[in-house]
Amino acid sequence: MFAFYLKKYSMYVAIAAQSVALSLSKRHGIKFNQLRRIFTGLIIRSVGAQVKLIGTIDADTDILIVNHQSMLDIFSLEEVVGNDTRFIGRTGIMDKWPVSRIVDRVGHITVDQKDRRAIITLLKDVKICQGKKVIIFPEGTRSQSGKIEPFEAGAKLLVEKLKLKAQPVVIKNILDVYNESNKTATSGTIEIEALPAITITDGWYENIHQQMNKVFNQ
């Protein structure tokens, strides 16, 4: 358990340092983007992890539909996708320092679920991100159950309303490497598998949930 707390402390120190560094840099300038890459790597290594991408994320993909298990998901995805990412997350999680400062400086998207107009705001925010890879966690919460939980409707609505090219991505074994619930941390490789881009047909959303669960459990 000591190893877990040491790695957790190291990770949060790296996240805090990133928030300060980005605050002192011109947004999306060369130095800003270099710092993002450097700190993403530091955060991943702080828990003894490396990240392996299986498959290909298409250059013209607009939105990645990804399962969610840990805060480390975000940095693992940035490690393999790069800086051109914008995450969608809930207020209450994304608005706590030091993560909140990174969210603000990078331009990630926050959703206030208490706001009845939240979906309208979300549609506008995602549309503005054209040319970036938007990343959404359709389960709406972190899953600790060993399976991908049922999807909420938001990702389906975004893809269909904005006619986005969507690609499912499965984070497979991150809890084996770093697990805050069980307070375990073991050096290892986090596997992220990109599935083929989606063709929008009847039942597509339910079908990708099944496909992602199948890959997750392999």
Protein Blocks (a to p, Z undefined) as FASTA:
>chain_A
ZZmmmmmmmmmmmmmmmmmmmmmpcehiaklmmmmmmmmmmmmmmnopacddedjddfkl
fbdcdddfbfklmmmmmmmnojmbccdddehjlmccfklmmmmmnopacddfkbmklmmm
mmmmmmmmgoiacdddfkopacfehpacdddfklmmmmmmnopacdddddfklmmmocfk
lopacdddddddddddddddehklmmmmmmmmmmmmZZ
